[in-house]
Amino acid sequence: MGPIILIALGVMFLLQEFVPEWGFSRTWPVLLMLVGVVKLLDSFPPPRPPEGPRI
């Protein structure tokens, strides 16, 4: 989850440079939602591999 947060922070700061109206004070909820979505996706168990035929 750490790399996703770093990428999101980098994108937010980069957008702030190109779009002055885009400020971190207005977009920090996006980062919180991103963390929540990643946590939610991590809570699902990985798919089990299919079992082969039993002999």
N, C-alpha and C positions, 0 to 999 in steps of 0.2 A: 504494500500500500504506500510505502514511502516514496518510491519513484513516481507514482501517479500524483501525489500531492506536490512534489517538486515540479513536475511538468505543468500542472495546473497553475501553480504560483508563477512560474516563468511566463506562461501564456498571458496571465492577467497583467503582469508588469509590462510585458511587451505591448499589449493592447493599450495600456495607459500611455505609452510613449507615442503611439500613432493616432490614437483617438483620445483627445484630452478629456472628453466627457466621461470616459470609462475610468472610474476611480476604484481603487481597492476597497474604499469604505462602502461602496455600493455593491460590490461583488463578492464580499466574503461569505454571504449565505450560499453562493454557488459552490464554494470550497467545502462547506459543511455538508451540502447535499451530495457532493462527489464522494466524500468520506463515508457517508451513510450508504450510498449505493454499493461501494466497494465492500463494506462490511457485510451488507446483505448478500452479495454474491459469494463472499467467502464462507458464509454460513451453510450454503448448500453442499452436500457431500459430493465428491467426484463420482462420475459414472463408473459402474463396475464393468469390467471387461466381460464379454459374453463367454459363457462356459461352453467348452467343446463337448462332443458326444461322449457319453460314458460307455466304456467297453467292458 
